[in-house]
Amino acid sequence: MFEILKNTNIDFLKLRKMAYVFSFLLIFFGVFAIYRIITGTAVMGLDFTGGVTVQVKFSKPISTDKIREVLNKIGYKASLQKIGAETENIFLIRTTLKDSKASSSTEIIDALKKELQDNNLEVLEENMIGPVVSAQLKQKALYAIFWAAIGILVYIWIRFKFKFAVAATIATLHDVLAILGIMVLLGREIDILVITALMTIAGYSLTDTVVVFDRIRENMRNILKESFESIINRSINEVLSRTIITSGTTLFVSLALYLFGGHVLNNFAFAITLGIIIGTYSSWFVASAIVFDWENYEKRHKVIK
């Protein structure tokens, strides 16, 4: 693999304007996703809205419409999902709490047993999250993302120059917004596991960016005759094999988790898979491009002065 990618000479900075357009589109999706989350039109998990989840298994085949009809009779508008093998007749029921009642899951189970007496019901799992807990989780999730961004800025600033710190922070936030935007546009549920995936990808993307920045700094010290543009392109090409092998290996794992990890981990694995692809892209085309354009701006500004 190393031999195949040996001595690559891709002009990444030449493609930066196209990358900027694509990245602005991704950021727009992310901002739109935040707007939908704030206005309550995004599909939010019960971690953030409060509610109950009940996983049930029927002895005979039954349609989701029939289950929904029973729940509508008792005043619940539920999200239904058939999980497991087709013959297992297992359903995941998600719904908000009715009048903040802690007994909502019991009410749902009793209604299903009563209305579907000819179809034996087995309760596999039931969970409840109250409105107070969900509000706290939402607040803490926002705090986590905010402090992560501040931490990234400070860490890179100490290790490199300020412009590198800002570029790395922008690239990381770009990745988080892109993943969030795509997931909301696809109608996927945003829950605490997705927030965990976003924080994981923030760290992954940052690590990839730091590898590139380390090589840029090293080449700036050792190669004095080349232009800054040439040094950046050289640096990205020099770590290209490492990035592709690392990202590819991680991608195989996340894809396996997405395909075979079951419904509970599906959103998490989907976000991680997206994040690996977008995080690798941002390390090549976003973070380094911002540093380059910032450096050029400073040089032009000094000339004007």
Steps between C-alpha positions, in 0.01 A plus 500: 500500500785738585675417172187566293463849647871579499612842363151638435486858378137611527440877498247518786506879527408536135167336586436714809246737337283208393544356847393830657175495301430141602588575863277808512216278378571250777514779760170639368342157552641500854364845583163398355510187718562712811204721402278191469622369834429835671154526341420139591452379140798262501463137606639509851557195716323450828827596671423859404120506484403274788279198447487123506631217287345155517635198316241227459479161334180347363437129460332552159571733206342845536516822302629834632167657396311271738733588791473871416119472494501361855733776624294773332195381694673581830641830377856411403661602173786256486795430274508130413792300369514130423837361604679169483416225253175514305359196682580626852212753514698739722403867504655809655241753614611859567268768631502810716366499853129571520434773758843427654373163621768261613257214445481553122684178414267300725198662335633412154573138593161453666319641196687271259428195714133591528438585133715218361402215729534240224865595448716434805722794594842481663665817630873486421602846620350826625666833574379842608669842499322787674486858363736635767767241420464558124542877543816444704641262238435755223673774698799281584533391136526865392754569774705198391518621138585858609779403737638250250538782246671723759732215602598434138575869444721525810681169436592579139589860590752374757640236266502707180421860401167674554402472133548123518281488811218692333526287184486175701202624703312608186572165332380308806180705533452459125505120547254510789257729315528293181415173678216661694360660184505180296338300779219752548440526124475120480245503783724305737446526871736720701559337837774485762689233302516734200645773724756244617583425136542872426743541789689189387531633147614839631795326667566278197495793256723707726758220519506472122541877466781509757691236301484723191591813699796322661639412159441857373690643799782251454534578128490876565809456718689268265400622155575870461506536122144388423191719514246462781252353250751239389583410861133446588438282194820307566402446864151368422642266235764372741239392757247388238580130538473517878167685480342265245611184682386631840170639372437193284556259788272700728243528223481122460426466872232770502335353190490157664345661808246680279405188305500243780488696828122500534248783527633643826841581351381578147491880533826504694678289238351706216627823658845350560521377139402841367742666738800295385437595137429869569776527761760366256375737231517803733859420602604506135286779357372722783748540786813530285323725247395742775859523628625563145246772421556664839877506439446652154268764645762600758768526232280718276401713796864562590580595139212748498624654823 
